[in-house]
Amino acid sequence: MTHPPIGGADGPSDAGGSPQHAATGQPPRRRRPRNLLIASLALVGALLLCGGGGTAAFLALRDTEDGTGTSEPAVAVDDFLTAVYQQRSVSKASALVCSSSRDERKIAAKIAEVERYVETYREPRFRWTMPTVENETGDRATVTTKVSVSTADERVAEQDLRFTVVRRTGWWVCEVS
């Protein structure tokens, strides 16, 4: 007659009656459900992605202008032209440009071009007509002016400029064409 192994069909057991692993004689480890671990990791990952994405969207979409801008679209253009043509200051011109278009290398290149005129021609004078708001809709305006340079030897050059100006924390120059 054959007898079932000690401890019943589940294998050997210790004195307390719990089953033991046949190869090691140790009780088997209790496994926590893997599904709970996977679900927890997925939840933490989703929270990090949503939180990080929400923070990134907030930083990208908020008004990032670091000043007050100007009170009127035409004033923004006039102040910008003064900074470029008369003061020839990259920092002052940059402070009048909206953050999405602020590229100090391009502004510095334009100011360097103006300085070459000053070095090349006798007593150049830069002037512009009073900036005129052509179109203003909500927080966006188109402003036009004519910039001219005249020299002591009576040379004259003119250029029509069109500015796109936006209002955020005041009016800012965003595009020149």
Summary of the structure (lengths in Angstrom):
residues: 177
radius of gyration: 36.7
end to end distance: 103.6
largest distance: 128.2
contacts: 438
relative contact order: 0.13
helix: 38%
strand: 24%
